[in-house]
Amino acid sequence: MDTPRRILVADDSLPTCVMLKHELTNLDFEVDTAHNGAEAVTMALANEYQFILMDVYMPVMTGLEATKQILERLSAAGKTAPPIIAITAGASKEQCEAAGMTGY
């Protein structure tokens, strides 16, 4: 089975979500958006994504914590997590890697 061309963008900034959704849709991806880390976890567990773009600093749950939970829960369910790529203006590459993010 081919990897789905579906992406999750998790960011609390509406302009960022709109811009990324527009750009990725132009590349023929189906794009879902989450506006906080808790939403991202719920969506990542309920859907298959080719990759996840994750903001680090969001309300309710940070992207770092959301990443950890996604990886732990998918692993516990015997599923492989998609690559999770940090989109951030403030976190370090080391923080993102420590949380399990695969790109920065």
BADRENDO-648554 format. One record per residue (C-alpha): residue number from 1; chain; z, x, y. Coordinates in pm, 1 decimal. Layout:
NODE   seq   mol         c3         c1         c2
NODE   NUM     A          Z          X          Y
...
END
This chain:
NODE   seq   mol         c3         c1         c2
NODE     1     A        0.0        0.0        0.0
NODE     2     A      -88.3      128.9      343.9
NODE     3     A      183.7      195.2      598.5
NODE     4     A      207.5     -100.8      834.9
NODE     5     A       68.7      -51.3     1183.4
NODE     6     A      379.5     -210.0     1323.4
NODE     7     A      611.9      -29.4     1562.2
NODE     8     A      955.9     -108.0     1699.7
NODE     9     A     1026.5      -11.7     2060.5
NODE    10     A     1399.5      -19.1     2133.2
NODE    11     A     1475.4       19.1     2503.3
NODE    12     A     1685.2     -176.9     2752.9
NODE    13     A     1435.4     -111.4     3032.1
NODE    14     A     1191.8     -402.9     3055.4
NODE    15     A      927.5     -196.9     3243.7
NODE    16     A      941.4       72.0     2974.2
NODE    17     A      902.5     -187.9     2697.7
NODE    18     A      610.2     -352.9     2875.8
NODE    19     A      433.3      -20.1     2934.1
NODE    20     A      483.9      105.2     2578.3
NODE    21     A      382.8     -228.1     2427.6
NODE    22     A       64.7     -228.7     2637.4
NODE    23     A      -27.7      129.0     2543.5
NODE    24     A       49.6       87.3     2173.8
NODE    25     A     -124.9     -248.6     2150.4
NODE    26     A     -435.7      -79.5     2293.1
NODE    27     A     -411.3      159.2     1996.3
NODE    28     A     -415.4     -141.2     1759.2
NODE    29     A      -44.8     -138.8     1674.2
NODE    30     A      161.8     -452.2     1644.3
NODE    31     A      469.2     -392.7     1863.1
NODE    32     A      812.3     -551.5     1842.8
NODE    33     A     1076.4     -486.2     2107.1
NODE    34     A     1454.7     -466.5     2091.4
NODE    35     A     1661.3     -449.1     2408.8
NODE    36     A     1975.1     -288.7     2267.9
NODE    37     A     2080.7      -85.9     1967.3
NODE    38     A     2224.8     -380.5     1775.0
NODE    39     A     1894.2     -568.0     1800.6
NODE    40     A     1712.7     -254.8     1685.1
NODE    41     A     1929.5     -231.4     1372.7
NODE    42     A     1873.8     -597.4     1287.1
NODE    43     A     1499.0     -570.7     1336.4
NODE    44     A     1466.4     -240.7     1148.1
NODE    45     A     1641.9     -390.2      846.8
NODE    46     A     1433.0     -707.9      849.7
NODE    47     A     1086.6     -554.1      899.8
NODE    48     A      876.5     -257.4      792.3
NODE    49     A      774.6      -25.9     1076.0
NODE    50     A      544.0      273.1     1080.4
NODE    51     A      785.2      430.1     1327.6
NODE    52     A     1054.9      339.7     1577.5
NODE    53     A     1071.7      453.9     1939.8
NODE    54     A     1442.1      451.5     2026.5
NODE    55     A     1603.1      483.9     2368.3
NODE    56     A     1929.2      673.6     2345.3
NODE    57     A     2138.7      500.4     2611.9
NODE    58     A     2137.6      122.2     2569.9
NODE    59     A     2400.0     -150.6     2601.3
NODE    60     A     2584.5     -306.5     2306.1
NODE    61     A     2504.9       -7.4     2079.7
NODE    62     A     2352.4      328.4     2169.5
NODE    63     A     2031.0      446.6     2014.4
NODE    64     A     2221.9      727.7     1846.3
NODE    65     A     2455.1      482.8     1669.2
NODE    66     A     2166.6      246.9     1592.3
NODE    67     A     1974.4      532.9     1431.8
NODE    68     A     2270.6      626.7     1214.7
NODE    69     A     2316.4      266.7     1102.2
NODE    70     A     1946.7      216.5     1029.1
NODE    71     A     1933.4      532.1      818.0
NODE    72     A     2256.3      450.8      631.1
NODE    73     A     2169.6       87.6      560.3
NODE    74     A     1811.4      149.5      452.5
NODE    75     A     1925.3      435.1      228.6
NODE    76     A     2194.9      213.1       72.8
NODE    77     A     1923.7      -45.9        2.4
NODE    78     A     1705.2      218.3     -164.4
NODE    79     A     1447.3      206.7      113.5
NODE    80     A     1289.4      489.1      308.1
NODE    81     A     1346.9      477.0      682.0
NODE    82     A     1051.3      516.0      915.2
NODE    83     A     1048.1      809.1     1156.5
NODE    84     A     1273.8      737.2     1454.1
NODE    85     A     1159.8      905.7     1774.8
NODE    86     A     1391.2      940.0     2074.0
NODE    87     A     1272.3      826.7     2414.4
NODE    88     A     1529.6      942.5     2663.3
NODE    89     A     1579.8     1100.5     3000.7
NODE    90     A     1933.6     1215.6     2936.9
NODE    91     A     2019.1     1306.1     2578.3
NODE    92     A     1960.5     1647.6     2430.1
NODE    93     A     1731.1     1719.1     2139.6
NODE    94     A     2036.4     1836.5     1943.2
NODE    95     A     2217.7     1502.3     1995.3
NODE    96     A     1912.7     1312.5     1875.2
NODE    97     A     1863.6     1534.2     1569.4
NODE    98     A     2234.9     1506.4     1481.2
NODE    99     A     2197.7     1126.0     1474.6
NODE   100     A     1904.2     1159.4     1233.3
NODE   101     A     1614.8     1107.8     1472.8
NODE   102     A     1297.9     1277.2     1353.9
NODE   103     A     1136.4     1329.5     1692.3
NODE   104     A     1230.2     1373.5     2054.6
END
